[in-house]
Amino acid sequence: MRRIKILQISLVLLGLIFIAAGVIMGEAREIFEKATIICMECIGLGG
């Protein structure tokens, strides 16, 4: 049971590290811009 808990915590920390790296590299902004364009196309406002 202890091994599973250590694995879970390790994976959460790894995920947080990857999220932080993406934010630092500006990926969050780029993804938000692409999502906005896709949503504008879905409701028929162009894109």
DOLO-159882 format. One record per residue: residue number from 1; residue in one letter; y, z, x of N, C-alpha, C, O, CB in turn. Coordinates in steps of 0.05 Angstrom, whole numbers. Last residue first. Glycine has a CB too. Example, Ala and Ser with C-alpha at 12.3 -4.5 7.8 and 13.67 -1.06 7.14 Angstrom:
BEGIN
2 / S / -45 / 142 / 257 / -21 / 143 / 273 / 1 / 157 / 258 / 23 / 161 / 268 / -12 / 114 / 282
1 / A / -114 / 156 / 264 / -90 / 156 / 246 / -66 / 156 / 264 / -66 / 169 / 285 / -89 / 181 / 226
//
This chain:
BEGIN
47 / G / 660 / -759 / -263 / 650 / -746 / -239 / 647 / -765 / -217 / 638 / -757 / -195 / 624 / -733 / -244
46 / G / 665 / -746 / -334 / 665 / -763 / -310 / 654 / -749 / -286 / 639 / -729 / -288 / 694 / -771 / -303
45 / L / 655 / -713 / -376 / 683 / -715 / -366 / 685 / -731 / -340 / 705 / -729 / -326 / 694 / -687 / -361
44 / G / 606 / -702 / -401 / 619 / -727 / -406 / 648 / -729 / -396 / 663 / -745 / -407 / 619 / -734 / -434
43 / I / 576 / -659 / -390 / 592 / -657 / -415 / 609 / -682 / -419 / 625 / -683 / -438 / 609 / -632 / -413
42 / C / 552 / -677 / -342 / 535 / -670 / -365 / 551 / -669 / -391 / 541 / -677 / -412 / 521 / -643 / -361
41 / E / 595 / -682 / -307 / 581 / -706 / -316 / 564 / -701 / -341 / 563 / -717 / -359 / 563 / -717 / -294
40 / M / 606 / -629 / -299 / 627 / -646 / -311 / 614 / -671 / -322 / 622 / -682 / -343 / 649 / -652 / -291
39 / C / 560 / -613 / -273 / 566 / -602 / -300 / 587 / -619 / -314 / 585 / -623 / -338 / 576 / -573 / -298
38 / I / 565 / -641 / -225 / 542 / -646 / -242 / 548 / -636 / -270 / 542 / -650 / -290 / 517 / -633 / -231
37 / I / 612 / -616 / -205 / 611 / -645 / -210 / 588 / -652 / -230 / 592 / -667 / -249 / 608 / -662 / -184
36 / T / 594 / -564 / -198 / 616 / -570 / -216 / 616 / -599 / -224 / 621 / -605 / -247 / 643 / -562 / -203
35 / A / 555 / -571 / -159 / 547 / -561 / -186 / 569 / -567 / -206 / 563 / -574 / -229 / 540 / -531 / -185
34 / K / 587 / -586 / -116 / 567 / -605 / -126 / 558 / -597 / -154 / 556 / -614 / -172 / 542 / -606 / -108
33 / E / 616 / -538 / -108 / 630 / -563 / -114 / 611 / -583 / -126 / 618 / -597 / -146 / 642 / -574 / -89
32 / F / 574 / -502 / -96 / 591 / -498 / -120 / 605 / -523 / -128 / 607 / -530 / -152 / 611 / -475 / -115
31 / I / 557 / -524 / -48 / 539 / -523 / -71 / 554 / -519 / -96 / 548 / -532 / -117 / 517 / -501 / -67
30 / E / 603 / -514 / -16 / 593 / -541 / -20 / 574 / -543 / -45 / 577 / -562 / -61 / 578 / -551 / 5
29 / R / 605 / -458 / -17 / 627 / -474 / -28 / 618 / -502 / -34 / 624 / -513 / -56 / 651 / -474 / -8
28 / A / 557 / -446 / 10 / 562 / -436 / -18 / 584 / -452 / -31 / 581 / -460 / -55 / 569 / -406 / -18
27 / E / 562 / -465 / 62 / 544 / -479 / 43 / 549 / -470 / 14 / 545 / -486 / -4 / 515 / -473 / 51
26 / G / 590 / -443 / 103 / 605 / -457 / 83 / 588 / -471 / 62 / 598 / -487 / 46 / 623 / -476 / 95
25 / M / 566 / -410 / 140 / 568 / -439 / 147 / 582 / -455 / 125 / 586 / -479 / 129 / 540 / -450 / 152
24 / I / 567 / -362 / 113 / 583 / -364 / 137 / 587 / -394 / 145 / 608 / -401 / 154 / 569 / -350 / 161
23 / V / 529 / -373 / 73 / 557 / -367 / 66 / 575 / -371 / 90 / 597 / -383 / 88 / 559 / -339 / 55
22 / G / 482 / -379 / 104 / 492 / -401 / 88 / 521 / -397 / 80 / 537 / -417 / 81 / 476 / -404 / 63
21 / A / 477 / -328 / 126 / 481 / -351 / 144 / 492 / -374 / 128 / 510 / -388 / 138 / 455 / -358 / 157
20 / A / 468 / -298 / 79 / 492 / -293 / 95 / 498 / -317 / 114 / 521 / -324 / 117 / 489 / -267 / 111
19 / I / 418 / -319 / 65 / 441 / -322 / 47 / 467 / -318 / 62 / 486 / -334 / 59 / 440 / -302 / 24
18 / F / 387 / -303 / 109 / 391 / -332 / 103 / 415 / -336 / 85 / 430 / -356 / 88 / 366 / -344 / 91
17 / I / 391 / -247 / 102 / 401 / -260 / 127 / 406 / -289 / 122 / 427 / -300 / 131 / 381 / -255 / 150
16 / L / 365 / -241 / 53 / 394 / -234 / 55 / 406 / -246 / 80 / 429 / -255 / 80 / 397 / -204 / 56
15 / G / 313 / -257 / 68 / 328 / -272 / 48 / 358 / -267 / 49 / 374 / -285 / 48 / 318 / -266 / 20
14 / L / 301 / -216 / 103 / 302 / -243 / 113 / 317 / -261 / 93 / 333 / -278 / 102 / 273 / -254 / 116
13 / L / 301 / -172 / 67 / 320 / -173 / 89 / 323 / -201 / 100 / 345 / -210 / 106 / 312 / -154 / 112
12 / V / 257 / -187 / 35 / 284 / -184 / 23 / 305 / -186 / 45 / 326 / -199 / 41 / 286 / -157 / 8
11 / L / 216 / -186 / 73 / 223 / -212 / 60 / 251 / -210 / 47 / 266 / -230 / 47 / 202 / -219 / 39
10 / S / 215 / -132 / 87 / 221 / -152 / 107 / 229 / -178 / 95 / 248 / -191 / 104 / 196 / -156 / 125
9 / I / 201 / -109 / 38 / 227 / -102 / 50 / 235 / -123 / 71 / 258 / -132 / 72 / 227 / -74 / 62
8 / Q / 149 / -130 / 33 / 169 / -135 / 13 / 197 / -131 / 24 / 215 / -147 / 20 / 164 / -117 / -11
7 / L / 123 / -109 / 79 / 126 / -138 / 76 / 148 / -145 / 56 / 164 / -163 / 60 / 99 / -150 / 67
6 / I / 125 / -54 / 67 / 139 / -64 / 91 / 143 / -94 / 89 / 165 / -104 / 96 / 123 / -57 / 116
5 / K / 93 / -55 / 21 / 121 / -46 / 19 / 137 / -56 / 43 / 160 / -65 / 40 / 122 / -15 / 17
4 / I / 44 / -70 / 43 / 57 / -87 / 23 / 86 / -80 / 21 / 103 / -98 / 18 / 43 / -84 / -5
3 / R / 33 / -27 / 76 / 36 / -54 / 87 / 51 / -72 / 68 / 69 / -88 / 76 / 10 / -66 / 95
2 / R / 24 / 14 / 40 / 47 / 15 / 58 / 54 / -12 / 70 / 77 / -19 / 74 / 42 / 36 / 80
1 / M / -24 / 0 / 17 / 0 / 0 / 0 / 25 / 0 / 17 / 45 / -13 / 11 / 0 / 24 / -19
//
